[in-house]
Amino acid sequence: MPLMTAQEADFGQTPSQTVGPYFAYGLTATQYGYDFNQPFDAAVALDNAAGERIRLEGRVLDGDGNPIGDALVEISQADGEGRYPQTPAEAREMGFRAFGRAGTGTDPQNRFVFHTVKPGAETPGEAPHINVIVLMRGLLLHAFTRVYFSDEAEANAKDAVLASVPADRRHTLIAQRTERGGVVSYRIDIRMQGADETVFFDV
């Protein structure tokens, strides 16, 4: 039987996810102890990155408030001066990768933890924020959200995207700042369902 050419075959669009927890294996292999490398990990900012060093941490929760152990969280953000590197060489020079990826399955509390810097505002009138994508088993389309910062109330009040969210739901996008032993952390849980579901954006 002859093979079809690409023009003859109509496979349709490749799905963004199929039911099955293969993302951790393929995209965060080193984190999960597999013997091949991963291109990105939880270290977004290196030693010479511009900005205040922070940890971004939290859990992905289901509708009953239980932590999800096979979620994959991806983040992208500007550095402390509101800049993104435009080339790999520029990323090395800045010490800033702008992108991170972490699974929730290797932490005892099923957390994601990123080591990064607090982003600066990318444009005037925009609050500092981190873009987030969540993927996991059974989620056929990845979910997009944002993280804002609890100590940026004035900037948050002027941010057009945050202002588009109903006032009683904006708190689901605000990470709370804590400091312990000189380490600054921002914590936020991403709730996939339920009465206090995180706001997700149609991107």
Buried (B, 14 or more C-beta within 10 A) or exposed (E): EEEEEEEEEEEEEEEEBEEEBEBBEEBBBEBEEEEEEBEBBBEBBBEEBBBEBBBBBBBBBBEEEEBBBBBBBBBBBBBBBBBBBEEEEEBEEBBBBBBBBBBBBBBEEBBBBBBBBBBBBBEEEBBBBBBBBBBBBEBEEBBBBBBBBBBBEEBBEBBEBBEEBEEEEBBBBBBEBEEEEEEBBBBBBBBBEEEEBBBBBEE
